[in-house]
């Protein structure tokens, strides 16, 4: 089968489109015929060797944390999944990824794929959707009527976070640049602040209950966001290389988010997609052989929106 792998850490030139042996599922696993994976920023960090501590992959490594596809063969002891079932999942981050024609996955991480969108597009949902869900509901405990600021809402996680927060009955303030402001408004933001023209701390005068930071801002600007949070509120930060600050005297908690694979939460997201309450946005669909070019565009800042990597024959 065809796969994209890197045999050493480095820039995007280390990625190779090559023939590899088709995997065989073990006990509790299934073999998936891949429809698509997607590109996530962490893929570039893993390839570059910057995540060897928290995500110790084995070389050569196939990237691709998200997967959508069809069950090709169940392993021993797998129940509830049959050949031909269409599934979606968030693969183990240190394991073999889905930038290939086939991938083996633990059965317990998979959930039925959305029926209302093309199967390849479903690969745009797991990691970023779960990041938004866990930030808002597991960590921030967002409740109806609360005010939430989503800093860096123009990216893939931000698009889901705006929709989920709005659906939950929150008042949503989002920061976005001119390129993505219309997209953020369409997602349901009540206010959009152009972060290229003004500081959000100056633009928003009424305090919020929750700040979700998705942007790689400098530590001083991240700390400044604390002043926007009411006493007892929370700041959830996804840029884990920069720890979330707290304001203990006012009871404002800072939480660093490390997203987890969760099939039950993913099934809730799928249900929202199929009910029309959550939109999956795909900016581009790229053949698997062109994945190295996607990494290059990401490294130079030229990649915008969610890119789905489509397997051969899909």
Long-range contacts (C-beta under 8 A, 24 or more apart in sequence): 1-100, 1-101, 1-102, 2-100, 2-101, 2-288, 2-289, 2-312, 3-62, 3-99, 3-100, 3-101, 3-288, 4-62, 4-63, 4-64, 4-99, 4-100, 4-288, 4-289, 4-291, 4-292, 5-60, 5-61, 5-62, 5-99, 6-47, 6-59, 6-60, 6-61, 6-63, 7-59, 7-60, 8-59, 9-47, 9-48, 9-49, 9-52, 9-59, 10-47, 10-48, 10-49, 11-48, 11-299, 12-44, 12-47, 12-292, 12-293, 12-295, 12-296, 12-299, 13-292, 14-47, 15-47, 15-63, 15-291, 15-292, 15-295, 17-288, 17-289, 17-291, 17-292, 20-62, 20-100, 22-101, 22-102, 23-96, 23-102, 23-103, 23-104, 24-104, 25-73, 25-74, 25-75, 25-78, 25-104, 26-75, 26-76, 26-104, 27-75, 27-76, 27-77, 28-75, 28-76, 28-77, 28-78, 28-106, 28-107, 28-108, 29-75, 29-78, 29-104, 29-105, 29-106, 29-107, 30-71, 30-72, 30-73, 30-74, 30-75, 30-78, 30-81, 30-87, 30-104, 30-105, 30-107, 30-110, 31-71, 31-72, 31-73, 31-74, 31-75, 31-102, 31-103, 31-104, 32-67, 32-69, 32-70, 32-71, 32-72, 32-87, 32-98, 32-102, 32-103, 32-104, 32-105, 33-69, 33-70, 33-71, 33-72, 33-101, 33-102, 33-311, 34-67, 34-68, 34-69, 34-98, 34-100, 34-101, 34-102, 34-103, 34-311, 34-314, 35-68, 35-69, 35-70, 35-86, 35-119, 35-120, 35-122, 35-123, 35-310, 35-311, 35-314, 36-67, 36-68, 36-69, 36-98, 36-119, 36-120, 36-121, 36-122, 36-123, 36-285, 36-308, 36-309, 36-310, 36-311, 36-314, 37-63, 37-64, 37-65, 37-66, 37-67, 37-68, 37-97, 37-98, 37-99, 37-123, 37-308, 37-309, 37-311, 38-64, 38-66, 38-123, 38-124, 38-127, 38-306, 38-307, 38-308, 38-309, 39-291, 39-294, 39-295, 39-298, 39-303, 39-306, 39-307, 39-309, 40-65, 40-66, 40-127, 40-128, 41-298, 42-93, 42-127, 43-97, 43-295, 44-295, 44-298, 44-299, 46-93, 47-295, 54-258, 55-93, 55-94, 56-94, 57-94, 57-95, 58-94, 61-96, 61-97, 62-96, 62-97, 62-98, 62-99, 62-100, 62-103, 63-97, 63-99, 63-291, 64-91, 64-97, 64-98, 64-99, 64-100, 64-103, 64-309, 65-90, 65-91, 65-93, 65-97, 65-98, 65-126, 65-127, 66-90, 66-91, 66-98, 66-123, 66-124, 66-125, 66-126, 66-127, 67-91, 67-97, 67-98, 67-103, 67-105, 67-123, 67-126, 68-113, 68-119, 68-120, 68-121, 68-122, 68-123, 69-98, 69-103, 69-119, 69-311, 70-119, 72-102, 74-107, 75-104, 75-107, 78-107, 80-107, 81-107, 81-110, 85-112, 86-112, 86-113, 86-119, 87-111, 87-112, 87-113, 88-112, 88-113, 88-114, 88-122, 88-123, 88-125, 88-126, 88-266, 88-270, 89-126, 89-261, 89-263, 89-266, 90-126, 90-127, 90-130, 90-259, 90-261, 90-262, 90-266, 91-261, 92-261, 98-123, 99-288, 99-291, 99-309, 100-288, 100-311, 101-288, 101-311, 101-312, 101-313, 108-263, 109-261, 109-263, 110-263, 111-263, 111-264, 111-266, 111-267, 111-270, 112-267, 112-270, 113-270, 114-270, 114-273, 114-274, 114-280, 115-274, 116-273, 116-274, 116-276, 117-273, 117-280, 119-314, 120-285, 120-308, 120-310, 120-314, 121-280, 121-282, 121-285, 121-308, 122-270, 122-280, 123-308, 123-309, 124-156, 124-280, 124-281, 124-282, 124-306, 124-308, 125-266, 125-269, 125-270, 125-273, 125-280, 126-261, 126-266, 127-259, 128-156, 128-157, 128-160, 128-306, 129-160, 129-266, 129-269, 129-278, 130-259, 130-260, 130-261, 130-262, 130-265, 130-266, 130-269, 131-157, 131-160, 131-238, 131-257, 131-259, 132-157, 132-158, 132-160, 132-161, 132-164, 133-160, 133-164, 133-265, 133-268, 133-269, 134-257, 134-259, 134-260, 134-262, 134-265, 135-161, 135-212, 135-236, 135-238, 135-257, 136-161, 136-164, 136-165, 136-168, 136-210, 136-212, 136-236, 137-164, 137-168, 139-234, 139-236, 139-255, 139-257, 140-210, 140-212, 140-234, 140-236, 140-255, 141-234, 142-168, 142-170, 142-209, 142-210, 143-168, 143-169, 143-170, 144-168, 144-169, 144-170, 145-169, 145-170, 145-171, 146-170, 146-171, 146-208, 146-209, 146-210, 147-171, 147-173, 147-206, 147-207, 147-208, 147-209, 147-210, 148-172, 148-173, 148-208, 148-209, 148-210, 148-211, 148-212, 149-173, 149-174, 149-175, 149-200, 149-204, 149-208, 149-210, 149-211, 149-212, 149-225, 149-228, 150-174, 150-175, 150-189, 150-212, 150-214, 151-175, 151-195, 151-200, 151-211, 151-212, 151-213, 151-214, 151-215, 151-217, 151-225, 152-176, 152-213, 152-214, 152-215, 152-217, 153-180, 153-184, 153-187, 153-189, 153-192, 153-214, 154-179, 154-180, 154-181, 154-183, 154-184, 155-180, 155-214, 156-281, 156-305, 156-306, 157-214, 157-238, 158-184, 158-214, 159-183, 159-184, 159-187, 159-279, 159-281, 160-269, 160-278, 161-212, 161-214, 162-187, 162-188, 162-189, 163-187, 163-188, 163-277, 163-278, 163-279, 164-272, 164-278, 166-190, 167-272, 167-277, 167-278, 170-210, 173-204, 173-208, 175-200, 175-215, 179-304, 180-304, 183-281, 187-279, 199-224, 200-225, 200-228, 201-225, 201-227, 201-228, 204-228, 207-233, 208-233, 209-233, 209-234, 210-234, 210-235, 210-236, 211-235, 211-236, 212-236, 212-238, 213-237, 213-238, 213-239, 213-244, 214-238, 214-239, 215-239, 216-242, 219-245, 226-252, 226-254, 281-305, 281-306, 282-306, 282-307, 282-308, 283-307, 284-308, 285-310, 286-310, 287-312, 288-312
